[in-house]
Amino acid sequence: MTLSNPLRSSLRSARSPLRACAPRIVDPVDGFFYVASCTPMAAANDQRVLLRGVLTSTATKPSSASQRVTPPGGYRLQEGELLRVTFDRTDPHRMIVHWAVAA
């Protein structure tokens, strides 16, 4: 008879929504995202914004990318801003913004 660990099962379920939201990055590269345009989504209660800009890093040449993101509360994105990101070398549209560094 095996006993299940309730702490482990609660941690597993707490992590699962994050795994579903984050893009799957196969070949990660740290770099910067230069925000060329920042467009709010059409719905009134939707806090996401559509970012379009240029990804840069020392490991890759600059490439254009776009991403829908939800900035943390009170954080206002501006055109010309430089965000710290991790992106996939094979698909630059898979990108994670490091908000703790940006704020």
Secondary structure by P-SEA (a helix, b strand, c coil): cccccaaaaaaaaaaaaaaaacccccbbbbbbbbbccccccccccccbbbbbbbbbccccccccbbbbbbccccccccccbbbbbbbbccccccccccccccc
